[in-house]
Amino acid sequence: MATQAQLVRYVLWRLRARASGQQPLTEDSEVVEEILAWKLGELAERRIIYIPDSDDIPDAAVEWVGRLVEQTVASGFGQPEDGAAIQYAEAMLRDLQPAEATETTRFEDF
C-alpha cells in the first residue's frame, strides 16, 4: 500500500518537478494532494475504482492513479495532457476493481 505522500512524490517525479531524493515544493505538493482527493472521488463516482483512503492506495493502483493525477495537473507544470494515457490508466484501474463492486445487478437481487 502507498500513502498520499508517496503518490505525491511519484507524480512530481514523473512531472520532473523534483529530482530523486529532493523534497517537493510545498505549493506543488498541495496542488497534487487536492487533485488526488478530487480524482479518487471522480473515479468512485464513475465506478472505475473505489479507493476510500488516499493514505492506503493499493500497490496495483499506485502507478495508474499517479498517471491520472499527473495528466490532470500536467498543464500547470508546462506539459501537455495525454488523452490516450488517461484512457489507458482508467482501463487499467477498471480491471483492478472487484467484479462485484462494478456490477449493477447481483444474484441476490432476484
A tleap script that builds the chain and sets N, CA, C and O, in Angstrom:
source leaprc.protein.ff14SB
mol = sequence {
  NMET ALA THR GLN ALA GLN LEU VAL ARG TYR
  VAL LEU TRP ARG LEU ARG ALA ARG ALA SER
  GLY GLN GLN PRO LEU THR GLU ASP SER GLU
  VAL VAL GLU GLU ILE LEU ALA TRP LYS LEU
  GLY GLU LEU ALA GLU ARG ARG ILE ILE TYR
  ILE PRO ASP SER ASP ASP ILE PRO ASP ALA
  ALA VAL GLU TRP VAL GLY ARG LEU VAL GLU
  GLN THR VAL ALA SER GLY PHE GLY GLN PRO
  GLU ASP GLY ALA ALA ILE GLN TYR ALA GLU
  ALA MET LEU ARG ASP LEU GLN PRO ALA GLU
  ALA THR GLU THR THR ARG PHE GLU ASP CPHE
}
set mol.1.N position { 0.835 -1.172 0.000 }
set mol.1.CA position { 0.000 0.000 0.000 }
set mol.1.C position { 0.887 1.246 0.000 }
set mol.1.O position { 1.974 1.266 0.577 }
set mol.2.N position { 0.389 2.264 -0.659 }
set mol.2.CA position { 1.127 3.524 -0.734 }
set mol.2.C position { 0.338 4.617 -0.022 }
set mol.2.O position { -0.891 4.583 0.040 }
set mol.3.N position { 1.065 5.571 0.506 }
set mol.3.CA position { 0.429 6.704 1.167 }
set mol.3.C position { 0.256 7.852 0.178 }
set mol.3.O position { 0.819 7.844 -0.917 }
set mol.4.N position { -0.525 8.820 0.584 }
set mol.4.CA position { -0.719 10.016 -0.234 }
set mol.4.C position { 0.616 10.703 -0.494 }
set mol.4.O position { 0.881 11.133 -1.617 }
set mol.5.N position { 1.459 10.811 0.529 }
set mol.5.CA position { 2.763 11.472 0.373 }
set mol.5.C position { 3.623 10.750 -0.665 }
set mol.5.O position { 4.300 11.392 -1.468 }
set mol.6.N position { 3.596 9.421 -0.649 }
set mol.6.CA position { 4.369 8.661 -1.626 }
set mol.6.C position { 3.840 8.895 -3.037 }
set mol.6.O position { 4.620 9.052 -3.976 }
set mol.7.N position { 2.529 8.920 -3.188 }
set mol.7.CA position { 1.944 9.145 -4.508 }
set mol.7.C position { 2.261 10.556 -5.004 }
set mol.7.O position { 2.538 10.745 -6.188 }
set mol.8.N position { 2.223 11.544 -4.113 }
set mol.8.CA position { 2.552 12.921 -4.492 }
set mol.8.C position { 3.989 13.001 -4.983 }
set mol.8.O position { 4.263 13.633 -6.004 }
set mol.9.N position { 4.910 12.366 -4.263 }
set mol.9.CA position { 6.317 12.367 -4.693 }
set mol.9.C position { 6.468 11.687 -6.056 }
set mol.9.O position { 7.233 12.152 -6.901 }
set mol.10.N position { 5.742 10.591 -6.269 }
set mol.10.CA position { 5.791 9.879 -7.549 }
set mol.10.C position { 5.297 10.776 -8.687 }
set mol.10.O position { 5.936 10.860 -9.735 }
set mol.11.N position { 4.171 11.438 -8.480 }
set mol.11.CA position { 3.615 12.315 -9.520 }
set mol.11.C position { 4.583 13.448 -9.834 }
set mol.11.O position { 4.841 13.736 -11.003 }
set mol.12.N position { 5.117 14.088 -8.810 }
set mol.12.CA position { 6.036 15.213 -9.037 }
set mol.12.C position { 7.335 14.743 -9.698 }
set mol.12.O position { 7.926 15.470 -10.497 }
set mol.13.N position { 7.769 13.545 -9.369 }
set mol.13.CA position { 8.961 12.998 -10.033 }
set mol.13.C position { 8.667 12.765 -11.515 }
set mol.13.O position { 9.492 13.086 -12.369 }
set mol.14.N position { 7.476 12.198 -11.826 }
set mol.14.CA position { 7.116 11.963 -13.223 }
set mol.14.C position { 7.014 13.273 -14.003 }
set mol.14.O position { 7.335 13.322 -15.190 }
set mol.15.N position { 6.569 14.324 -13.336 }
set mol.15.CA position { 6.445 15.627 -13.992 }
set mol.15.C position { 7.792 16.363 -14.060 }
set mol.15.O position { 7.892 17.456 -14.617 }
set mol.16.N position { 8.807 15.744 -13.487 }
set mol.16.CA position { 10.139 16.342 -13.403 }
set mol.16.C position { 10.111 17.645 -12.598 }
set mol.16.O position { 10.900 18.558 -12.842 }
set mol.17.N position { 9.192 17.712 -11.640 }
set mol.17.CA position { 9.100 18.871 -10.761 }
set mol.17.C position { 10.060 18.719 -9.583 }
set mol.17.O position { 10.287 19.666 -8.830 }
set mol.18.N position { 10.615 17.526 -9.432 }
set mol.18.CA position { 11.623 17.291 -8.400 }
set mol.18.C position { 12.499 16.132 -8.840 }
set mol.18.O position { 12.053 15.225 -9.544 }
set mol.19.N position { 13.727 16.179 -8.421 }
set mol.19.CA position { 14.654 15.092 -8.723 }
set mol.19.C position { 14.588 14.056 -7.611 }
set mol.19.O position { 14.115 14.347 -6.512 }
set mol.20.N position { 15.056 12.859 -7.893 }
set mol.20.CA position { 15.076 11.813 -6.878 }
set mol.20.C position { 15.845 12.305 -5.657 }
set mol.20.O position { 16.930 12.874 -5.776 }
set mol.21.N position { 15.270 12.077 -4.498 }
set mol.21.CA position { 15.927 12.462 -3.259 }
set mol.21.C position { 15.622 13.875 -2.805 }
set mol.21.O position { 15.908 14.220 -1.658 }
set mol.22.N position { 15.051 14.702 -3.665 }
set mol.22.CA position { 14.720 16.071 -3.286 }
set mol.22.C position { 13.315 16.137 -2.708 }
set mol.22.O position { 12.433 15.367 -3.087 }
set mol.23.N position { 13.125 17.066 -1.790 }
set mol.23.CA position { 11.795 17.312 -1.256 }
set mol.23.C position { 11.016 18.157 -2.257 }
set mol.23.O position { 11.563 19.113 -2.806 }
set mol.24.N position { 9.764 17.827 -2.504 }
set mol.24.CA position { 8.960 18.647 -3.414 }
set mol.24.C position { 8.607 19.981 -2.764 }
set mol.24.O position { 8.552 20.089 -1.539 }
set mol.25.N position { 8.369 20.991 -3.589 }
set mol.25.CA position { 7.923 22.275 -3.084 }
set mol.25.C position { 6.549 22.111 -2.444 }
set mol.25.O position { 5.711 21.351 -2.930 }
set mol.26.N position { 6.332 22.822 -1.365 }
set mol.26.CA position { 5.060 22.719 -0.641 }
set mol.26.C position { 3.887 23.045 -1.545 }
set mol.26.O position { 2.871 22.352 -1.512 }
set mol.27.N position { 4.011 24.098 -2.359 }
set mol.27.CA position { 2.918 24.500 -3.243 }
set mol.27.C position { 2.590 23.402 -4.244 }
set mol.27.O position { 1.421 23.114 -4.499 }
set mol.28.N position { 3.623 22.792 -4.809 }
set mol.28.CA position { 3.405 21.714 -5.774 }
set mol.28.C position { 2.723 20.523 -5.108 }
set mol.28.O position { 1.804 19.931 -5.674 }
set mol.29.N position { 3.174 20.180 -3.915 }
set mol.29.CA position { 2.577 19.056 -3.189 }
set mol.29.C position { 1.113 19.318 -2.882 }
set mol.29.O position { 0.284 18.418 -3.010 }
set mol.30.N position { 0.788 20.532 -2.479 }
set mol.30.CA position { -0.591 20.874 -2.141 }
set mol.30.C position { -1.510 20.757 -3.353 }
set mol.30.O position { -2.636 20.273 -3.238 }
set mol.31.N position { -1.032 21.198 -4.511 }
set mol.31.CA position { -1.827 21.085 -5.738 }
set mol.31.C position { -2.096 19.620 -6.047 }
set mol.31.O position { -3.232 19.246 -6.339 }
set mol.32.N position { -1.075 18.798 -5.987 }
set mol.32.CA position { -1.233 17.380 -6.304 }
set mol.32.C position { -2.147 16.700 -5.276 }
set mol.32.O position { -2.962 15.857 -5.650 }
set mol.33.N position { -2.028 17.049 -3.992 }
set mol.33.CA position { -2.893 16.468 -2.966 }
set mol.33.C position { -4.362 16.798 -3.231 }
set mol.33.O position { -5.226 15.930 -3.105 }
set mol.34.N position { -4.643 18.042 -3.595 }
set mol.34.CA position { -6.023 18.449 -3.888 }
set mol.34.C position { -6.578 17.679 -5.088 }
set mol.34.O position { -7.711 17.199 -5.061 }
set mol.35.N position { -5.769 17.570 -6.131 }
set mol.35.CA position { -6.213 16.857 -7.334 }
set mol.35.C position { -6.389 15.375 -7.031 }
set mol.35.O position { -7.313 14.747 -7.548 }
set mol.36.N position { -5.520 14.809 -6.203 }
set mol.36.CA position { -5.645 13.395 -5.841 }
set mol.36.C position { -6.981 13.138 -5.157 }
set mol.36.O position { -7.684 12.190 -5.509 }
set mol.37.N position { -7.335 13.959 -4.198 }
set mol.37.CA position { -8.616 13.782 -3.493 }
set mol.37.C position { -9.779 13.882 -4.473 }
set mol.37.O position { -10.702 13.068 -4.433 }
set mol.38.N position { -9.733 14.866 -5.338 }
set mol.38.CA position { -10.793 15.041 -6.332 }
set mol.38.C position { -10.841 13.845 -7.283 }
set mol.38.O position { -11.919 13.332 -7.582 }
set mol.39.N position { -9.683 13.403 -7.754 }
set mol.39.CA position { -9.617 12.306 -8.724 }
set mol.39.C position { -10.132 11.006 -8.113 }
set mol.39.O position { -10.837 10.254 -8.786 }
set mol.40.N position { -9.799 10.722 -6.858 }
set mol.40.CA position { -10.300 9.497 -6.227 }
set mol.40.C position { -11.814 9.530 -6.119 }
set mol.40.O position { -12.469 8.506 -6.312 }
set mol.41.N position { -12.381 10.691 -5.815 }
set mol.41.CA position { -13.830 10.828 -5.780 }
set mol.41.C position { -14.458 10.623 -7.142 }
set mol.41.O position { -15.486 9.957 -7.268 }
set mol.42.N position { -13.836 11.197 -8.161 }
set mol.42.CA position { -14.344 11.061 -9.530 }
set mol.42.C position { -14.284 9.605 -9.995 }
set mol.42.O position { -15.229 9.110 -10.610 }
set mol.43.N position { -13.189 8.925 -9.705 }
set mol.43.CA position { -13.060 7.518 -10.100 }
set mol.43.C position { -14.128 6.666 -9.438 }
set mol.43.O position { -14.658 5.746 -10.061 }
set mol.44.N position { -14.449 6.958 -8.186 }
set mol.44.CA position { -15.504 6.218 -7.486 }
set mol.44.C position { -16.869 6.529 -8.083 }
set mol.44.O position { -17.667 5.619 -8.304 }
set mol.45.N position { -17.148 7.802 -8.349 }
set mol.45.CA position { -18.431 8.194 -8.935 }
set mol.45.C position { -18.660 7.539 -10.288 }
set mol.45.O position { -19.776 7.133 -10.611 }
set mol.46.N position { -17.604 7.440 -11.070 }
set mol.46.CA position { -17.707 6.855 -12.407 }
set mol.46.C position { -17.585 5.337 -12.371 }
set mol.46.O position { -17.581 4.689 -13.418 }
set mol.47.N position { -17.486 4.774 -11.186 }
set mol.47.CA position { -17.427 3.335 -10.958 }
set mol.47.C position { -16.237 2.680 -11.669 }
set mol.47.O position { -16.324 1.553 -12.158 }
set mol.48.N position { -15.132 3.417 -11.709 }
set mol.48.CA position { -13.908 2.865 -12.280 }
set mol.48.C position { -13.178 2.071 -11.210 }
set mol.48.O position { -12.807 0.918 -11.428 }
set mol.49.N position { -12.973 2.693 -10.050 }
set mol.49.CA position { -12.377 2.008 -8.896 }
set mol.49.C position { -12.696 2.847 -7.658 }
set mol.49.O position { -12.774 4.074 -7.720 }
set mol.50.N position { -12.874 2.161 -6.549 }
set mol.50.CA position { -13.145 2.842 -5.285 }
set mol.50.C position { -11.953 2.648 -4.364 }
set mol.50.O position { -11.633 1.527 -3.970 }
set mol.51.N position { -11.304 3.749 -4.027 }
set mol.51.CA position { -10.194 3.750 -3.079 }
set mol.51.C position { -10.606 4.712 -1.969 }
set mol.51.O position { -10.513 5.927 -2.139 }
set mol.52.N position { -11.062 4.180 -0.834 }
set mol.52.CA position { -11.635 5.033 0.202 }
set mol.52.C position { -10.646 5.905 0.965 }
set mol.52.O position { -11.045 6.905 1.562 }
set mol.53.N position { -9.371 5.547 0.957 }
set mol.53.CA position { -8.396 6.267 1.771 }
set mol.53.C position { -7.167 6.603 0.935 }
set mol.53.O position { -6.483 5.711 0.434 }
set mol.54.N position { -6.892 7.903 0.789 }
set mol.54.CA position { -5.735 8.315 -0.026 }
set mol.54.C position { -4.409 7.983 0.648 }
set mol.54.O position { -3.356 8.125 0.027 }
set mol.55.N position { -4.437 7.549 1.895 }
set mol.55.CA position { -3.217 7.100 2.565 }
set mol.55.C position { -3.094 5.583 2.572 }
set mol.55.O position { -2.260 5.018 3.280 }
set mol.56.N position { -3.933 4.931 1.775 }
set mol.56.CA position { -3.923 3.468 1.705 }
set mol.56.C position { -4.266 3.041 0.276 }
set mol.56.O position { -5.269 2.367 0.041 }
set mol.57.N position { -3.428 3.440 -0.661 }
set mol.57.CA position { -3.654 3.155 -2.075 }
set mol.57.C position { -3.037 1.793 -2.401 }
set mol.57.O position { -1.844 1.587 -2.180 }
set mol.58.N position { -3.837 0.868 -2.920 }
set mol.58.CA position { -3.307 -0.464 -3.246 }
set mol.58.C position { -2.119 -0.385 -4.200 }
set mol.58.O position { -2.105 0.422 -5.130 }
set mol.59.N position { -1.134 -1.226 -3.959 }
set mol.59.CA position { 0.082 -1.217 -4.784 }
set mol.59.C position { -0.228 -1.319 -6.272 }
set mol.59.O position { 0.391 -0.636 -7.087 }
set mol.60.N position { -1.185 -2.172 -6.625 }
set mol.60.CA position { -1.511 -2.368 -8.041 }
set mol.60.C position { -2.114 -1.121 -8.679 }
set mol.60.O position { -2.108 -0.992 -9.903 }
set mol.61.N position { -2.636 -0.201 -7.868 }
set mol.61.CA position { -3.285 1.002 -8.395 }
set mol.61.C position { -2.386 2.234 -8.384 }
set mol.61.O position { -2.706 3.232 -9.029 }
set mol.62.N position { -1.274 2.182 -7.669 }
set mol.62.CA position { -0.431 3.370 -7.483 }
set mol.62.C position { -0.011 3.992 -8.807 }
set mol.62.O position { -0.205 5.189 -9.021 }
set mol.63.N position { 0.555 3.198 -9.682 }
set mol.63.CA position { 1.041 3.743 -10.952 }
set mol.63.C position { -0.090 4.400 -11.741 }
set mol.63.O position { 0.085 5.488 -12.289 }
set mol.64.N position { -1.234 3.751 -11.799 }
set mol.64.CA position { -2.329 4.240 -12.650 }
set mol.64.C position { -3.007 5.466 -12.045 }
set mol.64.O position { -3.362 6.392 -12.773 }
set mol.65.N position { -3.191 5.486 -10.733 }
set mol.65.CA position { -3.728 6.689 -10.086 }
set mol.65.C position { -2.725 7.829 -10.253 }
set mol.65.O position { -3.098 8.966 -10.542 }
set mol.66.N position { -1.463 7.506 -10.067 }
set mol.66.CA position { -0.418 8.518 -10.240 }
set mol.66.C position { -0.414 9.112 -11.640 }
set mol.66.O position { -0.267 10.323 -11.809 }
set mol.67.N position { -0.575 8.264 -12.632 }
set mol.67.CA position { -0.589 8.767 -14.009 }
set mol.67.C position { -1.824 9.624 -14.295 }
set mol.67.O position { -1.746 10.597 -15.045 }
set mol.68.N position { -2.957 9.266 -13.702 }
set mol.68.CA position { -4.157 10.090 -13.888 }
set mol.68.C position { -3.986 11.456 -13.241 }
set mol.68.O position { -4.342 12.477 -13.829 }
set mol.69.N position { -3.446 11.472 -12.040 }
set mol.69.CA position { -3.208 12.746 -11.361 }
set mol.69.C position { -2.173 13.556 -12.141 }
set mol.69.O position { -2.321 14.765 -12.319 }
set mol.70.N position { -1.140 12.881 -12.596 }
set mol.70.CA position { -0.106 13.548 -13.397 }
set mol.70.C position { -0.716 14.232 -14.616 }
set mol.70.O position { -0.416 15.394 -14.890 }
set mol.71.N position { -1.562 13.525 -15.341 }
set mol.71.CA position { -2.173 14.094 -16.541 }
set mol.71.C position { -3.109 15.251 -16.202 }
set mol.71.O position { -3.227 16.201 -16.976 }
set mol.72.N position { -3.770 15.178 -15.059 }
set mol.72.CA position { -4.685 16.232 -14.650 }
set mol.72.C position { -3.952 17.526 -14.334 }
set mol.72.O position { -4.464 18.610 -14.613 }
set mol.73.N position { -2.766 17.426 -13.760 }
set mol.73.CA position { -2.005 18.629 -13.385 }
set mol.73.C position { -0.929 18.998 -14.403 }
set mol.73.O position { -0.240 20.004 -14.228 }
set mol.74.N position { -0.774 18.216 -15.449 }
set mol.74.CA position { 0.324 18.401 -16.404 }
set mol.74.C position { 0.420 19.826 -16.943 }
set mol.74.O position { 1.509 20.398 -16.996 }
set mol.75.N position { -0.704 20.394 -17.341 }
set mol.75.CA position { -0.644 21.735 -17.951 }
set mol.75.C position { -0.120 22.777 -16.967 }
set mol.75.O position { 0.524 23.744 -17.375 }
set mol.76.N position { -0.387 22.593 -15.688 }
set mol.76.CA position { 0.133 23.510 -14.674 }
set mol.76.C position { 1.632 23.415 -14.496 }
set mol.76.O position { 2.252 24.301 -13.907 }
set mol.77.N position { 2.216 22.344 -15.001 }
set mol.77.CA position { 3.652 22.139 -14.920 }
set mol.77.C position { 4.305 22.283 -16.301 }
set mol.77.O position { 5.440 21.853 -16.511 }
set mol.78.N position { 3.568 22.895 -17.238 }
set mol.78.CA position { 4.114 23.170 -18.558 }
set mol.78.C position { 4.204 21.976 -19.475 }
set mol.78.O position { 5.003 21.975 -20.411 }
set mol.79.N position { 3.396 20.952 -19.226 }
set mol.79.CA position { 3.427 19.767 -20.057 }
set mol.79.C position { 2.039 19.516 -20.638 }
set mol.79.O position { 1.036 19.850 -20.007 }
set mol.80.N position { 1.973 18.934 -21.828 }
set mol.80.CA position { 0.660 18.668 -22.443 }
set mol.80.C position { -0.035 17.480 -21.783 }
set mol.80.O position { 0.613 16.560 -21.284 }
set mol.81.N position { -1.359 17.519 -21.790 }
set mol.81.CA position { -2.151 16.398 -21.299 }
set mol.81.C position { -2.227 15.347 -22.395 }
set mol.81.O position { -2.365 15.685 -23.571 }
set mol.82.N position { -2.140 14.084 -22.022 }
set mol.82.CA position { -2.159 12.978 -22.969 }
set mol.82.C position { -3.458 12.182 -22.772 }
set mol.82.O position { -3.570 11.386 -21.839 }
set mol.83.N position { -4.427 12.404 -23.651 }
set mol.83.CA position { -5.721 11.741 -23.547 }
set mol.83.C position { -5.628 10.227 -23.621 }
set mol.83.O position { -6.372 9.527 -22.934 }
set mol.84.N position { -4.729 9.715 -24.439 }
set mol.84.CA position { -4.567 8.264 -24.557 }
set mol.84.C position { -4.041 7.674 -23.248 }
set mol.84.O position { -4.448 6.583 -22.848 }
set mol.85.N position { -3.150 8.388 -22.594 }
set mol.85.CA position { -2.610 7.916 -21.308 }
set mol.85.C position { -3.705 7.885 -20.246 }
set mol.85.O position { -3.729 6.990 -19.401 }
set mol.86.N position { -4.605 8.856 -20.289 }
set mol.86.CA position { -5.725 8.901 -19.347 }
set mol.86.C position { -6.635 7.690 -19.570 }
set mol.86.O position { -7.004 7.001 -18.619 }
set mol.87.N position { -6.989 7.442 -20.813 }
set mol.87.CA position { -7.866 6.309 -21.122 }
set mol.87.C position { -7.234 4.985 -20.719 }
set mol.87.O position { -7.911 4.106 -20.185 }
set mol.88.N position { -5.946 4.843 -20.971 }
set mol.88.CA position { -5.264 3.601 -20.635 }
set mol.88.C position { -5.218 3.398 -19.117 }
set mol.88.O position { -5.483 2.299 -18.631 }
set mol.89.N position { -4.884 4.448 -18.374 }
set mol.89.CA position { -4.820 4.349 -16.914 }
set mol.89.C position { -6.187 4.010 -16.333 }
set mol.89.O position { -6.287 3.191 -15.419 }
set mol.90.N position { -7.237 4.631 -16.855 }
set mol.90.CA position { -8.591 4.321 -16.384 }
set mol.90.C position { -8.960 2.869 -16.675 }
set mol.90.O position { -9.590 2.212 -15.846 }
set mol.91.N position { -8.576 2.369 -17.837 }
set mol.91.CA position { -8.856 0.974 -18.181 }
set mol.91.C position { -8.113 0.028 -17.238 }
set mol.91.O position { -8.667 -0.983 -16.807 }
set mol.92.N position { -6.887 0.348 -16.927 }
set mol.92.CA position { -6.108 -0.493 -16.014 }
set mol.92.C position { -6.732 -0.493 -14.619 }
set mol.92.O position { -6.794 -1.537 -13.970 }
set mol.93.N position { -7.190 0.660 -14.157 }
set mol.93.CA position { -7.836 0.739 -12.846 }
set mol.93.C position { -9.173 -0.005 -12.844 }
set mol.93.O position { -9.519 -0.668 -11.865 }
set mol.94.N position { -9.908 0.106 -13.925 }
set mol.94.CA position { -11.199 -0.586 -14.025 }
set mol.94.C position { -10.983 -2.100 -13.898 }
set mol.94.O position { -11.789 -2.798 -13.282 }
set mol.95.N position { -9.904 -2.592 -14.479 }
set mol.95.CA position { -9.598 -4.017 -14.405 }
set mol.95.C position { -9.237 -4.460 -12.987 }
set mol.95.O position { -9.369 -5.639 -12.660 }
set mol.96.N position { -8.785 -3.531 -12.142 }
set mol.96.CA position { -8.423 -3.867 -10.767 }
set mol.96.C position { -9.634 -3.943 -9.842 }
set mol.96.O position { -9.583 -4.579 -8.789 }
set mol.97.N position { -10.715 -3.292 -10.241 }
set mol.97.CA position { -11.919 -3.231 -9.405 }
set mol.97.C position { -12.548 -4.615 -9.319 }
set mol.97.O position { -12.745 -5.266 -10.345 }
set mol.98.N position { -12.866 -5.077 -8.109 }
set mol.98.CA position { -13.541 -6.376 -7.989 }
set mol.98.C position { -14.860 -6.383 -8.761 }
set mol.98.O position { -15.584 -5.388 -8.764 }
set mol.99.N position { -15.166 -7.480 -9.402 }
set mol.99.CA position { -16.360 -7.575 -10.250 }
set mol.99.C position { -17.629 -7.228 -9.492 }
set mol.99.O position { -18.501 -6.551 -10.037 }
set mol.100.N position { -17.756 -7.676 -8.240 }
set mol.100.CA position { -18.995 -7.415 -7.510 }
set mol.100.C position { -19.195 -5.934 -7.223 }
set mol.100.O position { -20.326 -5.498 -7.009 }
set mol.101.N position { -18.128 -5.161 -7.215 }
set mol.101.CA position { -18.262 -3.736 -6.936 }
set mol.101.C position { -18.717 -2.959 -8.166 }
set mol.101.O position { -19.200 -1.835 -8.035 }
set mol.102.N position { -18.577 -3.528 -9.346 }
set mol.102.CA position { -18.951 -2.820 -10.561 }
set mol.102.C position { -20.250 -3.313 -11.166 }
set mol.102.O position { -20.797 -2.658 -12.054 }
set mol.103.N position { -20.756 -4.441 -10.716 }
set mol.103.CA position { -21.992 -4.965 -11.269 }
set mol.103.C position { -23.185 -4.132 -10.808 }
set mol.103.O position { -23.231 -3.686 -9.661 }
set mol.104.N position { -24.128 -3.928 -11.685 }
set mol.104.CA position { -25.328 -3.179 -11.294 }
set mol.104.C position { -26.427 -4.124 -10.820 }
set mol.104.O position { -27.312 -3.724 -10.063 }
set mol.105.N position { -26.369 -5.355 -11.258 }
set mol.105.CA position { -27.342 -6.347 -10.833 }
set mol.105.C position { -26.583 -7.530 -10.234 }
set mol.105.O position { -25.635 -8.041 -10.831 }
set mol.106.N position { -27.010 -7.951 -9.060 }
set mol.106.CA position { -26.361 -9.078 -8.402 }
set mol.106.C position { -27.344 -10.223 -8.255 }
set mol.106.O position { -28.555 -10.027 -8.356 }
set mol.107.N position { -26.839 -11.384 -8.024 }
set mol.107.CA position { -27.669 -12.576 -7.883 }
set mol.107.C position { -28.709 -12.390 -6.779 }
set mol.107.O position { -29.860 -12.797 -6.938 }
set mol.108.N position { -28.303 -11.763 -5.637 }
set mol.108.CA position { -29.229 -11.611 -4.516 }
set mol.108.C position { -30.418 -10.734 -4.866 }
set mol.108.O position { -31.437 -10.787 -4.177 }
set mol.109.N position { -30.318 -9.931 -5.913 }
set mol.109.CA position { -31.385 -9.021 -6.292 }
set mol.109.C position { -32.593 -9.758 -6.893 }
set mol.109.O position { -33.662 -9.165 -7.041 }
set mol.110.N position { -32.433 -11.040 -7.238 }
set mol.110.CA position { -33.526 -11.792 -7.855 }
set mol.110.C position { -34.285 -12.599 -6.839 }
set mol.110.O position { -35.239 -13.292 -7.190 }
savepdb mol mol.pdb
quit
